[in-house]
Amino acid sequence: MVLQVLALNSGLDWQPLFTASAVVIFTVALIIWFRVSPGFYRQRRLLLSRWRRFSRWEFWPLWVFYPPVVLYIIYLGLRHGSFTLFTATNPAMPRGGFIEDEKSEILLDFAGRKGENEWLARWTLIQRDWEIEVQVSKVESFLEENKIDFPVVLKPDEGQRGLGVSIVRSMGEVRGYLQNTVVDTLVQEFVPGEEFGVFYYRIPGEAKGKIFSITVKVLPEVVGDGRRSIERLILDDERAVCMAPTYLKRFRHRLAEILPPGKRLPIAALGTHSRGAMFLDGSHLKSDALADAMDAMCKPYEGFYLGRLDIKTPSPETLREGRELKVLEVNGVTSEATHIFDPKNSLLSAYKVVFEQWRIAFIISAVNRERGIKPVSLFELFGHCLKVSRRQKGIEIASMD
């Protein structure tokens, strides 16, 4: 009103000022609404989540990260006269552990065909072609005979990067998982403690192996304050927001729940980067005692020379001391030195580590070739890749969160 009076008295055209003022007021109101409205806040944080996964290489999908690695493998293949030489890295594993390797077969061989040893978490295999009642009965018998309580871990016998892995807490959840899966299932005791990935290698003929990498696996958590919902705690956390779609899906039935002050809620249940775990460089945990323990568990596995062991132990100190170690999985030539995903590492440093890992794999394979181990043909390897790709799609469709 005041502006109108001034405009009439001055004889000036104040219409542009009215328009500019309206635009400013509308913009300010929109920004305030955008910031305080729960729906708009959620979308804004999810947009930030998408940007961070795009801009931070640790979240890139395999098809974005691996092309330079593939080129380097081709280069190594040219140098060594075989593009598939790396499939001779671990004669103990089909195709060196590159693809289509069954976890149950690897664990059996690792245990010396006894099915268990002091290093391994207890497990059993449930075959997909059994009747569902037989499958459930086998799980019940396994738990009873080994005096194992819930929770337990269910995972595909053929699976990669945590795909299809679930922690279940009742026989009802076991039944639901088995009814939905499309492949054989590994049932494994849930081992308490902290999880680490130890990448080990040994040149054939040498007495001792080496620890190439140690990864500390951190399961992120949010802490309640008595005011904010689980959804808001996830969206507000500067690290958790990076994996917000994964976490929000996992807690989709509890998003409105408000945690009491100080209540801690782990938001990632599995030590898998793609499922929300944070990977940190654990090179400070290397020790002679741990190297001796790795030799003790790996050397009896005849024909295993390079790979990552996923291990649980009570603390970083017990890992460094090489005691109270429980092996969850043994991965072959395609396993990664996962400490590269530490947020402090640059993309260049990550490629340097991965290139060195593959260079060592080709050196080991060349020695094995001289000892009579033949790598698979390129045509055969391609066929296995196609088969696994189809099965992995089935696992992804049927897997439970």
N, C-alpha and C positions, 0 to 999 in steps of 0.2 A: 504493500500500500504506500509506504514511504517512497519507494522507488517510482511508483506511478505518479505521485504528486510532483516529485522532482522532475520527472520527465515532462509533465504538462507545463510546469513553470519555466523550465529552461528552453523548451522548444526543440530539444535535441532528440534524436532517435535512440531511445534506450532499449529497443527490442533485442539487439544482440546481447546486451548485459543480462536481460531477463532469461534469454535462452541459455547463456553460459552458466548462470546461477542455477538454473534448473538441472542442467547436466551435472554440475558439481554435486548438488544435493542428492541427486539420484545415484550417482556413482558412490558417494560416501555411504548412503543407505544400503546400497547393494553389497559393498565390501563388508559392512557390519553384519548384514544378514548372512553373507557367505561364511563369515568367521564364526558366528554364534549358532547358526542352524545346524543341528546334528547331521542332517542328510547331506548338506553341502560340505560340512567339515569332513565327513567320511569320504566323499568323492575327491575332495582336495588332497587328502592324505593318500588315497589309493592312486591318484595321479602322480604324487611324489614317489610312491612305491614303484610305479612303473618306470619312472625316470631313473631312479637309482639302480634298478636292475638293468636298465639299458646302458647307463653310464659307467657302472662298476663291472669290470670284466669278470669278477668272481661269480657273477650271476648269469653270465652268458650261456646259452645252450651249446651243446657239443658241436653242432654244425657250424657255429660261429667261431669257436675257440680253436678247433682242431685242424682246419685246412693247412696252416703252416707246419703243424706236426706231421701231417700226412706227406707233405712235400719233403720234409726231412727224412722220413722213413723211406720214401722213394730214393732219395739220394744215398742213404745207407745201403739200400738194396742194390743199387748200381755199383757201389764200391765193393760189395761182398758177392756180387754175382747172383743174387737171388732176392726177389722182392718179398718172398714169404719166409725168408730164413729165420725170422723171429719166432716162427711156430716151433722151432727146435730148442727154444730157450729152456723149457721145462718138459723133458721127456715123460715125466710122471703124469702130466696132464694132457688131455686131448688138445691137439693144436697149441700146445704150450700154455694153455689157459687163456687163449685169445678169444675164443667164442665157443658157444654150445658146450660148456663144461658144466657138469652136474655137481652141485655142492655136496651131495651125499657121497658121491664117488671120491671126491677130493678128501673129504673128512675121513672116510674109511681108509684110504691110502695113507693119510697123514697119521692115523692111529695105528698103522701097521696091520690093517684088516681085523683088528680086535673090536672095533666099533667104539672104543673109548680109551682114553689114557689120561694121565695126570694133567695134561695141558688143555684138553678139550672140554668145552661146556657140553653137558649131556644132551643127546638129541635122538630123534628117530624119524623115519621116513614114512609118510602116508601116501599111498598110491592113488592116483585120481580114478583109476578104473575099478576100485573097490566100491561096494555098496556103501551108502552114506552111514548106515548103522555100523558097518564093519570099521569104517574110518574113525568114527567117534569112539567105538569100543577100543580100538588100538591106542588112541590118545589117552583114554582113561587108564588103560593097563600100563602105559609108559609112565604116567604120572604116579600111579600107585606103586609100581615096582621100584621106582627111583626116589620115592618119598618127596616128590616135587609139588609145591603148592603154586597156585596162581599168584602173579601173572606168568604167562609163558609167551614165547615168541613164535609166530607162524610166518614162514617165508616160502616163496616159490623155490623149488629145487633148482630151477633155472631162472635167474633173475639178476638184474643189474641196477646199481645205484639206488638201492632201497625200494625199488618198484615192487609193490605187493606185500611189503613187510608190515605186519601188525603185531601189536602187543595186546593179547586178549586176557580177560580176567574172569571168565566163567566158561562152563561147558556150552552154554547157549551161544556165546560168541564164537567158540570153536566150531560148533555146528554151522553157524551162519557163514563163517569164512570158508569152510570146506564145501559148502553147497554152492558157493559162488566161484571158487577157483577153477581154472581150466588146465592146471598142470599138477604134477606131484608136489606135495607140501612137506617141508622140513619143520618138525616141531622141536623147539630147543628151549631148554631151561632159561629163565631170565636171570642173568648174573648181575647182582648189585655191584656198585662201585663206579669208577670213572672209566671212560672208553678212550682208547688210543689206537692209532694206526701206525704200525711199525713196518717200514719198507726195508726188506732185507735182500741181500744178494751174496752169492758165493761163486767165484770162478771155478769151473769143474777142475778137479785135481788139487785145488788148494785146501789146506786143512781148516782154515777159519774163514767165516763169512764177515760181511760188513753191514752196518746199519746205514742205509742211504738217507733215510728220512724218518722223523717221528712227528705225528700229528696229534695234537691235543684236541679232543672233540668236546665242545662246550654246548650244553643244552640251554638255550636262552630261557629266561623266565621273566615274569612281570610281578610286581609287588603291589598288593592292594593298599588303598588309602581310605577305605570306607566311603568314598564319594563316587569314584569313577567305575564304570562297568568294565568287564573284561574286554569288550570291543574297544572302548576308549583307551584302556591301558596299552593295548597292542598298537593302536594307531598313534598314540602319543610317544611311544618309545622310538628313539631315532634309529636303533638297529632293527628292532622287530618290524618296523614299518616296511623295511625292504622286502620281507617275506609275508607281508600282511595277508595276501590272498590265501596262502597256505594255512596260516594260523587261524584266520577267520573261518575257513572251511572246517578245520579240525574242531573248533569250539562253537560251531554254528548253533548248537542247542543251548549254549550257556552265555551267549554274547551279552545279554542284558544283566547278568549276575554281577553284583557288586561285592568285591572281596573285602573282608575285614582289614583294618590297618595292620600292616606288617605281614599279612598272609602271602606266601610265595606260591606262584603257580608256574610250573615248567610248561612252556608252550610248544616245545619240540620234544617228542618222546623217543626219537631214534637218532643215532649218531650218523646221520646221512645228510650231507650238505643240501641235496635237492629237497629234503624234507624239513629243512629249517635249522639244522645244527650249524654251529659256528666252528670253523677249523682254524687252529692256531699253530704256529711253528713251535714244535717241542724239541728242537735240537739240543737245548740245554739239559735234556734228560738222558742223553747218550752216556753210556758208561761201559767199562769192561765187563761188569757183572751182567748187564743187560745183553751185551754182545755174546757172552758165554751162554746165557739162557736161550738166546735165539738159535745159536748153533746146536744146543742140546735138543731143542724141539724140532728144528728143520733138517738137520743132517740125516736123521733116521728116515726121513721121507725121501727115499732114493729117487733121484731124478728131478728134484725141486731145487732150482738155483736162483730164482728171482721172483719176488712178489711182495704183496702187502698182507700182513696179518692184522686183523681187527681183534684187539685184545681188551679185556676188562680186568681191572685190578683195583684194590681198595683206594689207592692214592698215587700221585706222581712219585712219591718216595719209594713205594713198593715196585713201581715200574723200573725206576733207576737202579734199584737193588736186584732186579731180575727175579722177584719172588711173588708168589700168589697171583700168577698170571693165568688167565683163562682165555683160550682162543675161541672166538666166535665164528670167524671165517678165514679161509686161506684163498687169496686171489692171485692169479697168474700174471702173465706178461702184460695184459691190458690194465692192470691195477695202477692207480696213480699214486705218486708221492703227494698226498693230499695236503701237506702243509703249504703248498703253493697258494691255497685259497685263503690264507691268512690276509685279512684286509690291508695289512701294512705292505704286502708284497706288490710290486709293480708287475704289469703284464710282461715286460721284458725279462724280469727275473724268473717269472713262472715258465716262460718258454725255455730259458736257459736250463732250468732243472729238468723239464720234461725231455728236452733234447738229450741231456746227459743220461737220463734214465734209458732212453731208447738206444743210445750209443753202447751202453753197457749190455743191454739185451742182445744186440747184434754180436758183440764180442763173445758173450757166453754161447750164443747159437753157433758161431763159427767154430768154437772149440768142440761143441757137441757134434757138429757136422764131421769134423775130422775124426771123431770117435765112432762114426757110423750112424748117427741119428739123421734121418732124412726129413727135411721140412715138407709140409703138404704143398700140393700144386696150387697155383693161383686159381684155377678153375674150381677145384674142390673147395677152397676157402670161400670163394664167392657163393657157392651153393649153400654152404653152412650159414653164411651171413643172411641169405634170403630166408632160410627156414627160421632162424632165430628172430628175425624182424617180424615175421607173421606171429610167432608165439608171444613175443613181447607185447604186441598190440592186444592180444587176448588177455594177457595178464593185467594190462593197464585198464581194460574195460571192466574186468571182474574184480579188481582189487578193492579192498575196503580201506577207509582212512583210519 
